[in-house]
Amino acid sequence: MEPIKIFRRMRLIAGEAENLVRPVRLTNNPIAFLDTSLYSENCGDYVIMHYANLQMSKILPDSEQILHIPTHGWDESVENARRDIRKIACGTNLLPWDYERDHALATPRTHLGNYAHSVCLLAVGMREVQGQMRDFTPYTARFLRFLFDPNCLHSVRDEHTKQRLHAIGVDNVLNTACVTMWNLTEEFCESISRDKHDEVLTTITEYAQNPRQDKYMIETLLRNYDRVHLWIQSVDDRPYLESLDIDDSRLHLIDHSFEAFDSFVKQHSESIDYFGRCCCFRGWWFVVEALRQ
C-alpha cells in the first residue's frame, strides 16, 4: 500500500479513537458553513452559497455567529475547526466515490477528530465519474460515517446520492433537490409571466461537455431570440464555447464573475427570458421577481 494511503487510514483510526475517548456535544451557536465558494473558480458555487445562506438564516435564525470554512482548498480554518461546532456542508457535488483519489471535501490533515460526527449535509450531491455514479469504496464509506452527524437529518440534491448513502448505512437522509430550488412553490410558479421576451440568458459548462447538444441549444436560441446572453461560469467555459465555432454577433458573453452576472441581471431583468441549468437560478429569480411586479 502507498505511504499516503497508510497515513490517511491511520489518521482516520486516530480520529475515531479520539472521538471515543473525548466525545463532544455539538452547538448551533456558532455554526460553521463548509463554504463551496471559497477558493472556487466556478461562479456557480457563489450562487449556491447565496441560497445556502438564505435558507440557513431561516432554519437557524438564532445563530449569531457563522464561520466559513473552505471545501475546495485547505487553510488553517480547516485544521483548527472546533470539534463542538456543527459544520454545514453547503450544496454542490462534494461526495467522491473514492476519497483516497478525490479530495472534494477538505478535511484536517492532522486533527481529523475535529470533524468527527459534526458534518451535516445541505443539498449535497455525489460526484460522477465519466457521467456515471459509482458505489462508495469501503474506506470512503467508513470515512463518511465518521464525518457525518448521526443525529441530524441530512439533505441531498438527488435520489442517486440518497440511495448510495443508504447503501453504506447512512439512513438519516432526505432528497430535497438543490438549495436554489427550495423557493419554487406552486404559488410562486403560478406568478411567473408566460410572455416571451426578445432576449434570453443561458449557460453552458465545460465540466460535462456535449458539443453537439450545446451548439444546437445556442443556435436554436439564436434563431428564436434577437440576442442571446451567455454567462461564463467557469474559466474553462470560454475556450469550450470557442471550440463550438458559433459565429454570431448577437451572442453576448457575460464575464466570469458573480458580480458581473449579478449586475447584468439586475439591469436586464425586465427584458430577458432564462433557458438552461439550475445553477443560474440567481439570475432567474431576479427575472421572475421583476416580471411579477
KOLSEZA-454548 format. One line per 4 residues: number of its first residue (from 1); their letters; for each residue x, y, z of N, C-alpha, C. Coordinates in nm, 3 decimals. Layout:
N
NUM) A) X Y Z X Y Z X Y Z | ...
END
This chain:
293
1) MEPI) 0.084 -0.119 0.000 0.000 0.000 0.000 0.088 0.125 0.000 | 0.045 0.227 -0.073 0.120 0.352 -0.081 0.127 0.419 0.056 | 0.241 0.484 0.087 0.256 0.551 0.217 0.146 0.651 0.246 | 0.102 0.727 0.144 -0.001 0.828 0.168 -0.132 0.762 0.209
5) KIFR) -0.164 0.646 0.153 -0.287 0.576 0.191 -0.276 0.523 0.333 | -0.156 0.475 0.370 -0.136 0.428 0.508 -0.157 0.543 0.605 | -0.103 0.661 0.571 -0.118 0.779 0.656 -0.266 0.815 0.673 | -0.340 0.817 0.563 -0.481 0.856 0.570 -0.562 0.759 0.654
9) RMRL) -0.530 0.631 0.643 -0.605 0.533 0.721 -0.568 0.540 0.868 | -0.443 0.563 0.897 -0.402 0.581 1.037 -0.465 0.708 1.095 | -0.474 0.812 1.012 -0.538 0.936 1.057 -0.684 0.911 1.092 | -0.753 0.833 1.011 -0.893 0.802 1.038 -0.907 0.721 1.167
13) IAGE) -0.821 0.621 1.186 -0.825 0.541 1.308 -0.801 0.628 1.430 | -0.705 0.721 1.420 -0.676 0.811 1.532 -0.795 0.901 1.561 | -0.862 0.949 1.456 -0.980 1.033 1.476 -1.094 0.957 1.541 | -1.114 0.833 1.499 -1.219 0.750 1.560 -1.188 0.726 1.708
17) AENL) -1.061 0.698 1.739 -1.023 0.674 1.878 -1.044 0.798 1.963 | -1.005 0.915 1.910 -1.022 1.040 1.984 -1.169 1.066 2.013 | -1.254 1.036 1.916 -1.397 1.060 1.937 -1.456 0.967 2.042 | -1.402 0.845 2.052 -1.449 0.753 2.155 -1.406 0.798 2.294
21) VRPV) -1.283 0.847 2.303 -1.228 0.888 2.432 -1.284 1.022 2.476 | -1.301 1.115 2.379 -1.346 1.251 2.412 -1.465 1.291 2.327 | -1.581 1.229 2.346 -1.699 1.270 2.269 -1.742 1.411 2.308 | -1.800 1.483 2.213 -1.843 1.620 2.240 -1.990 1.638 2.205
25) RLTN) -2.048 1.742 2.262 -2.186 1.780 2.230 -2.182 1.900 2.138 | -2.249 1.889 2.025 -2.243 1.996 1.925 -2.331 2.114 1.963 | -2.286 2.233 1.920 -2.361 2.355 1.944 -2.406 2.415 1.811 | -2.518 2.489 1.816 -2.567 2.559 1.697 -2.532 2.707 1.697
29) NPIA) -2.455 2.750 1.795 -2.416 2.891 1.800 -2.279 2.903 1.868 | -2.174 2.922 1.791 -2.176 2.944 1.645 -2.190 2.813 1.567 | -2.211 2.827 1.437 -2.205 2.715 1.345 -2.104 2.748 1.236 | -2.065 2.647 1.160 -1.969 2.668 1.051 -2.032 2.623 0.920
33) FLDT) -2.016 2.705 0.818 -2.053 2.665 0.682 -1.929 2.611 0.612 | -1.936 2.490 0.563 -1.832 2.440 0.474 -1.863 2.500 0.338 | -1.794 2.609 0.308 -1.831 2.704 0.202 -1.770 2.663 0.069 | -1.856 2.626 -0.026 -1.810 2.578 -0.156 -1.758 2.689 -0.247
37) SLYS) -1.785 2.816 -0.211 -1.741 2.926 -0.297 -1.598 2.971 -0.268 | -1.546 2.942 -0.149 -1.411 2.984 -0.113 -1.308 2.909 -0.197 | -1.217 2.982 -0.262 -1.113 2.927 -0.349 -1.168 2.859 -0.475 | -1.296 2.879 -0.505 -1.356 2.815 -0.622 -1.346 2.905 -0.745
41) ENCG) -1.317 2.846 -0.860 -1.315 2.919 -0.987 -1.448 2.907 -1.061 | -1.542 2.835 -1.002 -1.674 2.818 -1.063 -1.772 2.914 -0.994 | -1.818 3.013 -1.069 -1.907 3.114 -1.011 -2.041 3.056 -0.970 | -2.076 2.940 -1.026 -2.199 2.875 -0.983 -2.198 2.842 -0.835
45) DYVI) -2.079 2.820 -0.779 -2.068 2.794 -0.635 -2.111 2.915 -0.552 | -2.091 3.036 -0.607 -2.134 3.156 -0.537 -2.287 3.164 -0.535 | -2.349 3.118 -0.642 -2.495 3.114 -0.647 -2.548 3.019 -0.540 | -2.487 2.901 -0.532 -2.528 2.802 -0.432 -2.515 2.858 -0.291
49) MHYA) -2.402 2.924 -0.264 -2.381 2.978 -0.130 -2.478 3.092 -0.098 | -2.517 3.168 -0.200 -2.616 3.274 -0.178 -2.744 3.213 -0.121 | -2.790 3.105 -0.182 -2.914 3.042 -0.138 -2.896 2.959 -0.012 | -2.777 2.903 0.008 -2.750 2.832 0.134 -2.758 2.928 0.252
53) NLQM) -2.698 3.045 0.237 -2.705 3.147 0.342 -2.849 3.190 0.367 | -2.924 3.206 0.259 -3.064 3.250 0.271 -3.146 3.147 0.348 | -3.134 3.020 0.311 -3.215 2.917 0.375 -3.172 2.890 0.519 | -3.041 2.892 0.545 -2.994 2.865 0.681 -3.032 2.978 0.777
57) SKIL) -3.047 3.099 0.726 -3.092 3.209 0.813 -3.235 3.185 0.860 | -3.312 3.105 0.784 -3.448 3.070 0.824 -3.449 2.949 0.918 | -3.360 2.852 0.888 -3.356 2.729 0.967 -3.297 2.752 1.105 | -3.190 2.831 1.112 -3.122 2.860 1.238 -3.115 3.011 1.260
61) PDSE) -3.230 3.074 1.286 -3.232 3.221 1.298 -3.159 3.273 1.421 | -3.136 3.186 1.520 -3.075 3.232 1.645 -2.923 3.220 1.645 | -2.865 3.170 1.535 -2.719 3.159 1.528 -2.659 3.297 1.504 | -2.595 3.351 1.605 -2.543 3.487 1.596 -2.411 3.493 1.520
65) QILH) -2.337 3.383 1.517 -2.207 3.383 1.452 -2.197 3.264 1.357 | -2.162 3.291 1.233 -2.145 3.185 1.133 -2.003 3.192 1.080 | -1.930 3.085 1.093 -1.794 3.076 1.041 -1.798 3.016 0.902 | -1.700 3.053 0.818 -1.693 3.000 0.683 -1.560 2.926 0.665
69) IPTH) -1.570 2.796 0.634 -1.453 2.710 0.617 -1.456 2.656 0.475 | -1.345 2.661 0.402 -1.346 2.618 0.261 -1.363 2.467 0.245 | -1.426 2.429 0.135 -1.434 2.287 0.097 -1.335 2.255 -0.015 | -1.305 2.353 -0.102 -1.224 2.329 -0.221 -1.074 2.344 -0.197
73) GWDE) -1.037 2.404 -0.087 -0.896 2.425 -0.059 -0.871 2.416 0.090 | -0.746 2.395 0.126 -0.712 2.379 0.268 -0.651 2.508 0.320 | -0.691 2.547 0.441 -0.621 2.654 0.511 -0.631 2.627 0.661 | -0.584 2.719 0.743 -0.578 2.697 0.887 -0.717 2.679 0.949
77) SVEN) -0.818 2.740 0.887 -0.952 2.727 0.944 -1.003 2.584 0.934 | -0.957 2.509 0.834 -0.992 2.367 0.823 -0.926 2.289 0.935 | -0.797 2.312 0.953 -0.720 2.236 1.053 -0.764 2.266 1.195 | -0.803 2.391 1.221 -0.829 2.434 1.358 -0.977 2.447 1.390
81) ARRD) -1.062 2.390 1.308 -1.206 2.396 1.335 -1.239 2.331 1.469 | -1.321 2.396 1.546 -1.358 2.342 1.677 -1.439 2.214 1.664 | -1.413 2.119 1.752 -1.482 1.991 1.748 -1.630 2.004 1.780 | -1.668 2.101 1.864 -1.806 2.109 1.911 -1.895 2.195 1.822
85) IRKI) -1.843 2.242 1.710 -1.923 2.324 1.619 -1.981 2.236 1.508 | -2.112 2.249 1.488 -2.176 2.177 1.377 -2.132 2.241 1.246 | -2.094 2.158 1.149 -2.040 2.205 1.022 -2.139 2.169 0.911 | -2.195 2.270 0.846 -2.296 2.251 0.743 -2.227 2.251 0.606
89) ACGT) -2.227 2.135 0.540 -2.169 2.124 0.406 -2.270 2.175 0.305 | -2.237 2.283 0.235 -2.335 2.357 0.155 -2.328 2.321 0.006 | -2.434 2.258 -0.042 -2.455 2.240 -0.185 -2.345 2.170 -0.261 | -2.356 2.169 -0.391 -2.264 2.114 -0.491 -2.236 1.965 -0.469
93) NLLP) -2.161 1.904 -0.562 -2.132 1.761 -0.555 -2.000 1.738 -0.481 | -2.010 1.726 -0.350 -1.893 1.719 -0.264 -1.849 1.576 -0.233 | -1.936 1.478 -0.254 -1.908 1.343 -0.207 -1.844 1.259 -0.317 | -1.716 1.225 -0.304 -1.650 1.141 -0.405 -1.675 0.994 -0.376
97) WDYE) -1.672 0.913 -0.480 -1.689 0.769 -0.457 -1.564 0.709 -0.394 | -1.447 0.772 -0.419 -1.321 0.724 -0.363 -1.246 0.843 -0.304 | -1.256 0.860 -0.173 -1.194 0.978 -0.111 -1.042 0.973 -0.115 | -0.984 0.857 -0.134 -0.838 0.848 -0.143 -0.787 0.903 -0.276
101) RDHA) -0.874 0.913 -0.375 -0.835 0.968 -0.506 -0.883 1.110 -0.526 | -0.997 1.142 -0.470 -1.063 1.270 -0.498 -1.099 1.337 -0.366 | -1.023 1.441 -0.329 -1.048 1.512 -0.203 -1.138 1.632 -0.229 | -1.261 1.605 -0.269 -1.353 1.714 -0.299 -1.390 1.794 -0.176
105) LATP) -1.386 1.730 -0.060 -1.417 1.796 0.066 -1.291 1.806 0.150 | -1.242 1.928 0.172 -1.120 1.948 0.251 -1.147 1.912 0.397 | -1.055 1.836 0.457 -1.065 1.798 0.597 -0.929 1.819 0.664 | -0.926 1.823 0.797 -0.797 1.845 0.866 -0.694 1.738 0.832
109) RTHL) -0.571 1.781 0.814 -0.463 1.687 0.779 -0.414 1.609 0.900 | -0.412 1.672 1.014 -0.361 1.605 1.134 -0.467 1.590 1.242 | -0.559 1.685 1.255 -0.659 1.681 1.361 -0.795 1.643 1.304 | -0.802 1.524 1.242 -0.927 1.482 1.179 -1.040 1.469 1.280
113) GNYA) -1.005 1.443 1.407 -1.107 1.432 1.511 -1.191 1.557 1.527 | -1.141 1.672 1.478 -1.218 1.796 1.485 -1.344 1.791 1.400 | -1.350 1.698 1.304 -1.466 1.685 1.216 -1.553 1.566 1.255 | -1.520 1.496 1.361 -1.590 1.372 1.396 -1.739 1.397 1.423
117) HSVC) -1.825 1.328 1.347 -1.970 1.330 1.368 -2.025 1.471 1.381 | -1.969 1.565 1.306 -2.012 1.705 1.319 -2.053 1.767 1.186 | -2.051 1.690 1.077 -2.085 1.743 0.944 -2.229 1.708 0.910 | -2.305 1.808 0.871 -2.444 1.790 0.827 -2.455 1.839 0.683
121) LLAV) -2.518 1.759 0.598 -2.528 1.791 0.456 -2.646 1.882 0.427 | -2.622 1.983 0.343 -2.727 2.073 0.297 -2.730 2.069 0.144 | -2.821 1.989 0.088 -2.838 1.978 -0.057 -2.708 1.941 -0.128 | -2.638 1.843 -0.076 -2.510 1.797 -0.131 -2.533 1.678 -0.223
125) GMRE) -2.449 1.665 -0.326 -2.459 1.553 -0.419 -2.331 1.473 -0.424 | -2.337 1.364 -0.497 -2.223 1.275 -0.516 -2.159 1.305 -0.651 | -2.028 1.301 -0.656 -1.955 1.330 -0.779 -1.967 1.213 -0.876 | -1.980 1.247 -1.005 -1.988 1.146 -1.109 -1.850 1.113 -1.164
129) VQGQ) -1.835 0.995 -1.219 -1.713 0.953 -1.288 -1.752 0.913 -1.429 | -1.710 0.997 -1.527 -1.743 0.975 -1.667 -1.894 0.961 -1.687 | -1.968 1.051 -1.621 -2.112 1.055 -1.638 -2.188 0.951 -1.559 | -2.119 0.871 -1.478 -2.185 0.766 -1.401 -2.149 0.777 -1.254
133) MRDF) -2.241 0.731 -1.168 -2.214 0.727 -1.025 -2.170 0.587 -0.986 | -2.066 0.580 -0.908 -2.017 0.452 -0.858 -2.050 0.439 -0.710 | -2.045 0.316 -0.661 -2.064 0.293 -0.518 -1.942 0.345 -0.442 | -1.964 0.388 -0.318 -1.854 0.432 -0.234 -1.759 0.315 -0.206
137) TPYT) -1.629 0.343 -0.205 -1.533 0.241 -0.165 -1.549 0.214 -0.015 | -1.502 0.099 0.035 -1.513 0.070 0.179 -1.448 0.179 0.265 | -1.331 0.228 0.225 -1.265 0.334 0.302 -1.349 0.461 0.303 | -1.402 0.499 0.187 -1.483 0.621 0.178 -1.608 0.608 0.262
141) ARFL) -1.671 0.491 0.259 -1.791 0.469 0.340 -1.761 0.488 0.488 | -1.650 0.431 0.534 -1.611 0.445 0.674 -1.578 0.590 0.706 | -1.510 0.657 0.614 -1.472 0.797 0.633 -1.594 0.886 0.646 | -1.694 0.867 0.557 -1.813 0.950 0.561 -1.895 0.924 0.687
145) RFLF) -1.906 0.799 0.728 -1.979 0.769 0.851 -1.912 0.836 0.971 | -1.779 0.847 0.965 -1.706 0.915 1.072 -1.736 1.065 1.073 | -1.747 1.126 0.955 -1.771 1.271 0.946 -1.914 1.309 0.980 | -2.010 1.231 0.934 -2.150 1.274 0.939 -2.206 1.271 1.081
149) DPNC) -2.285 1.374 1.111 -2.359 1.380 1.237 -2.471 1.277 1.232 | -2.470 1.177 1.322 -2.575 1.074 1.317 -2.708 1.121 1.371 | -2.712 1.240 1.430 -2.833 1.288 1.495 -2.907 1.395 1.417 | -2.858 1.429 1.297 -2.929 1.528 1.217 -2.985 1.461 1.092
153) LHSV) -3.077 1.529 1.027 -3.135 1.479 0.902 -3.060 1.545 0.787 | -2.985 1.465 0.712 -2.902 1.517 0.604 -2.986 1.543 0.479 | -2.952 1.650 0.408 -3.021 1.689 0.285 -2.930 1.665 0.166 | -2.980 1.589 0.066 -2.904 1.566 -0.056 -2.983 1.617 -0.176
157) RDEH) -2.915 1.638 -0.287 -2.976 1.707 -0.401 -3.036 1.615 -0.505 | -3.019 1.482 -0.491 -3.076 1.390 -0.590 -3.096 1.253 -0.528 | -3.177 1.172 -0.595 -3.212 1.040 -0.542 -3.095 0.943 -0.548 | -3.006 0.957 -0.649 -2.890 0.868 -0.659 -2.801 0.881 -0.535
161) TKQR) -2.776 1.005 -0.493 -2.692 1.026 -0.374 -2.758 0.966 -0.251 | -2.888 0.985 -0.238 -2.960 0.928 -0.124 -2.946 0.776 -0.121 | -2.963 0.712 -0.235 -2.954 0.566 -0.241 -2.814 0.517 -0.208 | -2.710 0.587 -0.258 -2.572 0.546 -0.230 -2.540 0.560 -0.081
165) LHAI) -2.592 0.664 -0.017 -2.570 0.681 0.127 -2.645 0.574 0.207 | -2.767 0.543 0.166 -2.840 0.435 0.232 -2.762 0.304 0.224 | -2.694 0.281 0.111 -2.621 0.156 0.092 -2.505 0.141 0.188 | -2.452 0.252 0.244 -2.340 0.243 0.338 -2.386 0.265 0.482
169) GVDN) -2.518 0.260 0.503 -2.570 0.268 0.639 -2.605 0.406 0.688 | -2.602 0.506 0.600 -2.643 0.642 0.638 -2.790 0.658 0.596 | -2.881 0.633 0.690 -3.024 0.630 0.658 -3.096 0.761 0.688 | -3.034 0.849 0.766 -3.098 0.975 0.803 -3.076 1.080 0.693
173) VLNT) -3.136 1.053 0.576 -3.114 1.136 0.457 -3.247 1.164 0.388 | -3.263 1.288 0.340 -3.377 1.327 0.258 -3.329 1.384 0.126 | -3.400 1.354 0.018 -3.373 1.415 -0.112 -3.453 1.545 -0.119 | -3.384 1.658 -0.108 -3.450 1.788 -0.107 -3.429 1.868 -0.235
177) ACVT) -3.355 1.812 -0.332 -3.314 1.884 -0.453 -3.215 1.994 -0.418 | -3.169 2.067 -0.518 -3.070 2.174 -0.498 -3.130 2.287 -0.415 | -3.050 2.346 -0.330 -3.098 2.452 -0.243 -3.149 2.572 -0.322 | -3.105 2.590 -0.445 -3.154 2.700 -0.528 -3.299 2.682 -0.568
181) MWNL) -3.354 2.561 -0.547 -3.490 2.532 -0.592 -3.592 2.532 -0.479 | -3.549 2.556 -0.358 -3.639 2.539 -0.245 -3.755 2.639 -0.242 | -3.739 2.753 -0.305 -3.848 2.852 -0.306 -3.943 2.835 -0.424 | -3.925 2.728 -0.501 -4.012 2.707 -0.617 -4.143 2.641 -0.574
185) TEEF) -4.222 2.714 -0.499 -4.351 2.663 -0.455 -4.451 2.672 -0.570 | -4.561 2.602 -0.554 -4.665 2.606 -0.657 -4.718 2.748 -0.676 | -4.736 2.818 -0.563 -4.787 2.955 -0.571 -4.688 3.046 -0.643 | -4.559 3.028 -0.614 -4.458 3.112 -0.678 -4.456 3.087 -0.830
189) CESI) -4.462 2.961 -0.870 -4.457 2.929 -1.014 -4.578 2.984 -1.088 | -4.692 2.991 -1.020 -4.812 3.046 -1.082 -4.795 3.194 -1.114 | -4.704 3.262 -1.042 -4.685 3.405 -1.060 -4.590 3.440 -1.174 | -4.526 3.339 -1.234 -4.426 3.364 -1.338 -4.494 3.404 -1.469
193) SRDK) -4.445 3.507 -1.531 -4.501 3.553 -1.659 -4.482 3.447 -1.767 | -4.581 3.433 -1.854 -4.575 3.338 -1.965 -4.548 3.407 -2.099 | -4.520 3.536 -2.093 -4.492 3.612 -2.214 -4.345 3.596 -2.255 | -4.320 3.572 -2.382 -4.185 3.557 -2.434 -4.122 3.695 -2.457
197) HDEV) -3.992 3.706 -2.424 -3.917 3.829 -2.446 -3.829 3.817 -2.570 | -3.761 3.927 -2.603 -3.677 3.928 -2.723 -3.535 3.880 -2.697 | -3.496 3.875 -2.569 -3.360 3.833 -2.534 -3.366 3.719 -2.434 | -3.259 3.638 -2.430 -3.257 3.521 -2.343 -3.120 3.506 -2.277
201) LTTI) -3.121 3.454 -2.156 -3.000 3.427 -2.079 -2.980 3.276 -2.068 | -2.856 3.229 -2.086 -2.830 3.086 -2.077 -2.688 3.061 -2.026 | -2.652 2.934 -2.009 -2.518 2.894 -1.967 -2.481 2.763 -2.036 | -2.352 2.733 -2.039 -2.302 2.601 -2.074 -2.201 2.563 -1.966
205) TEYA) -2.146 2.443 -1.973 -2.042 2.406 -1.878 -1.942 2.313 -1.943 | -1.815 2.339 -1.916 -1.710 2.253 -1.969 -1.696 2.125 -1.886 | -1.763 2.123 -1.767 -1.749 2.011 -1.676 -1.805 1.882 -1.737 | -1.921 1.893 -1.802 -1.983 1.776 -1.867 -2.013 1.815 -2.011
209) QNPR) -1.912 1.811 -2.095 -1.923 1.861 -2.231 -2.008 1.771 -2.320 | -2.092 1.836 -2.399 -2.166 1.769 -2.505 -2.173 1.868 -2.621 | -2.065 1.878 -2.700 -2.056 1.983 -2.802 -2.175 1.986 -2.899 | -2.220 1.870 -2.942 -2.329 1.869 -3.039 -2.456 1.929 -2.980
213) QDKY) -2.492 1.888 -2.861 -2.614 1.939 -2.800 -2.600 2.085 -2.755 | -2.483 2.121 -2.704 -2.465 2.260 -2.661 -2.470 2.356 -2.780 | -2.407 2.318 -2.888 -2.411 2.403 -3.009 -2.553 2.413 -3.062 | -2.623 2.301 -3.063 -2.762 2.302 -3.108 -2.849 2.393 -3.022
217) MIET) -2.827 2.388 -2.889 -2.905 2.473 -2.798 -2.882 2.621 -2.828 | -2.754 2.661 -2.839 -2.724 2.802 -2.861 -2.777 2.849 -2.996 | -2.757 2.770 -3.100 -2.805 2.809 -3.234 -2.957 2.815 -3.239 | -3.024 2.727 -3.164 -3.170 2.731 -3.158 -3.217 2.858 -3.088
221) LLRN) -3.149 2.894 -2.981 -3.183 3.019 -2.912 -3.161 3.140 -3.003 | -3.054 3.137 -3.080 -3.026 3.248 -3.172 -3.133 3.259 -3.281 | -3.191 3.148 -3.319 -3.299 3.152 -3.419 -3.429 3.206 -3.359 | -3.444 3.196 -3.229 -3.571 3.232 -3.167 -3.567 3.361 -3.086
225) YDRV) -3.447 3.418 -3.069 -3.434 3.542 -2.994 -3.346 3.641 -3.070 | -3.369 3.770 -3.044 -3.289 3.873 -3.108 -3.146 3.875 -3.053 | -3.129 3.836 -2.927 -2.998 3.839 -2.864 -2.991 3.730 -2.756 | -2.876 3.662 -2.751 -2.852 3.556 -2.653 -2.736 3.598 -2.562
229) HLWI) -2.760 3.598 -2.432 -2.658 3.632 -2.334 -2.613 3.503 -2.266 | -2.483 3.479 -2.266 -2.429 3.356 -2.207 -2.330 3.390 -2.097 | -2.356 3.336 -1.978 -2.270 3.364 -1.864 -2.156 3.263 -1.858 | -2.033 3.314 -1.851 -1.914 3.230 -1.836 -1.897 3.200 -1.687
233) QSVD) -1.945 3.083 -1.643 -1.939 3.050 -1.500 -1.800 3.007 -1.456 | -1.732 2.929 -1.540 -1.601 2.875 -1.505 -1.498 2.926 -1.606 | -1.372 2.935 -1.564 -1.268 2.988 -1.652 -1.253 2.903 -1.778 | -1.290 2.775 -1.772 -1.275 2.687 -1.887 -1.397 2.687 -1.978
237) DRPY) -1.502 2.760 -1.941 -1.621 2.766 -2.027 -1.593 2.842 -2.156 | -1.510 2.947 -2.148 -1.485 3.029 -2.266 -1.414 2.951 -2.377 | -1.301 2.881 -2.349 -1.241 2.802 -2.457 -1.332 2.691 -2.508 | -1.415 2.636 -2.420 -1.510 2.535 -2.466 -1.611 2.597 -2.562
241) LESL) -1.660 2.715 -2.528 -1.754 2.784 -2.617 -1.688 2.814 -2.751 | -1.563 2.860 -2.749 -1.492 2.889 -2.874 -1.478 2.765 -2.961 | -1.464 2.649 -2.899 -1.450 2.524 -2.975 -1.579 2.486 -3.048 | -1.692 2.545 -3.006 -1.819 2.515 -3.072 -1.833 2.589 -3.205
245) DIDD) -1.746 2.690 -3.228 -1.740 2.760 -3.357 -1.875 2.821 -3.393 | -1.927 2.905 -3.306 -2.052 2.976 -3.331 -2.018 3.122 -3.360 | -2.037 3.163 -3.482 -2.001 3.298 -3.525 -2.127 3.380 -3.544 | -2.166 3.452 -3.441 -2.288 3.534 -3.447 -2.271 3.651 -3.351
249) SRLH) -2.283 3.772 -3.404 -2.262 3.892 -3.324 -2.371 3.911 -3.219 | -2.480 3.838 -3.232 -2.590 3.850 -3.136 -2.566 3.767 -3.010 | -2.457 3.691 -3.007 -2.420 3.615 -2.888 -2.331 3.701 -2.800 | -2.381 3.736 -2.684 -2.312 3.827 -2.591 -2.266 3.748 -2.470
253) LIDH) -2.138 3.763 -2.432 -2.083 3.690 -2.317 -2.080 3.779 -2.193 | -2.122 3.722 -2.081 -2.114 3.789 -1.951 -1.989 3.739 -1.882 | -1.908 3.832 -1.832 -1.777 3.798 -1.777 -1.784 3.694 -1.666 | -1.671 3.628 -1.647 -1.658 3.523 -1.546 -1.642 3.583 -1.407
257) SFEA) -1.754 3.625 -1.350 -1.756 3.667 -1.210 -1.901 3.674 -1.166 | -1.924 3.645 -1.040 -2.059 3.652 -0.986 -2.110 3.796 -0.988 | -2.021 3.892 -0.962 -2.061 4.033 -0.959 -2.108 4.080 -1.097 | -2.036 4.039 -1.203 -2.075 4.079 -1.338 -2.211 4.021 -1.374
261) FDSF) -2.232 3.896 -1.336 -2.360 3.830 -1.364 -2.474 3.897 -1.286 | -2.449 3.923 -1.158 -2.549 3.986 -1.072 -2.589 4.122 -1.129 | -2.489 4.199 -1.168 -2.514 4.333 -1.223 -2.593 4.326 -1.354 | -2.555 4.232 -1.441 -2.625 4.218 -1.569 -2.772 4.188 -1.549
265) VKQH) -2.803 4.092 -1.463 -2.941 4.050 -1.447 -3.025 4.161 -1.384 | -2.969 4.234 -1.290 -3.044 4.344 -1.229 -3.079 4.450 -1.333 | -2.990 4.472 -1.430 -3.014 4.573 -1.533 -3.108 4.525 -1.643 | -3.118 4.392 -1.661 -3.196 4.338 -1.773 -3.313 4.251 -1.729
269) SESI) -3.349 4.256 -1.602 -3.447 4.161 -1.550 -3.584 4.173 -1.614 | -3.616 4.288 -1.673 -3.747 4.305 -1.734 -3.748 4.276 -1.883 | -3.634 4.234 -1.938 -3.629 4.219 -2.084 -3.575 4.084 -2.130 | -3.553 3.989 -2.037 -3.494 3.861 -2.078 -3.573 3.742 -2.025
273) DYFG) -3.564 3.632 -2.100 -3.607 3.501 -2.052 -3.483 3.428 -2.001 | -3.507 3.314 -1.937 -3.395 3.230 -1.894 -3.415 3.089 -1.949 | -3.307 3.031 -2.003 -3.312 2.894 -2.056 -3.182 2.825 -2.017 | -3.191 2.714 -1.944 -3.068 2.643 -1.912 -3.067 2.576 -1.778
277) RCCC) -2.950 2.579 -1.716 -2.922 2.498 -1.599 -2.962 2.568 -1.470 | -2.986 2.485 -1.363 -3.036 2.541 -1.238 -2.933 2.628 -1.167 | -2.802 2.611 -1.196 -2.701 2.691 -1.127 -2.711 2.838 -1.166 | -2.796 2.869 -1.260 -2.817 3.008 -1.299 -2.940 3.068 -1.231
281) FRGW) -2.993 2.999 -1.129 -3.118 3.043 -1.067 -3.108 3.181 -1.004 | -2.989 3.225 -0.966 -2.975 3.360 -0.909 -3.032 3.462 -1.006 | -2.991 3.454 -1.131 -3.043 3.545 -1.231 -3.189 3.519 -1.261 | -3.226 3.391 -1.263 -3.364 3.356 -1.295 -3.460 3.415 -1.193
285) WFVV) -3.420 3.414 -1.064 -3.506 3.473 -0.962 -3.523 3.622 -0.985 | -3.415 3.692 -1.022 -3.427 3.835 -1.049 -3.527 3.860 -1.162 | -3.519 3.777 -1.266 -3.610 3.792 -1.379 -3.755 3.772 -1.335 | -3.778 3.664 -1.261 -3.913 3.632 -1.216 -3.968 3.741 -1.126
289) EALR) -3.888 3.785 -1.030 -3.935 3.887 -0.936 -3.972 4.015 -1.010 | -3.892 4.051 -1.111 -3.921 4.174 -1.186 -4.051 4.161 -1.265 | -4.074 4.044 -1.325 -4.192 4.025 -1.407 -4.319 4.012 -1.324 | -4.305 3.980 -1.196 -4.422 3.968 -1.110 -4.479 4.106 -1.075
293) Q) -4.396 4.208 -1.081 -4.437 4.341 -1.034 -4.527 4.411 -1.136
END
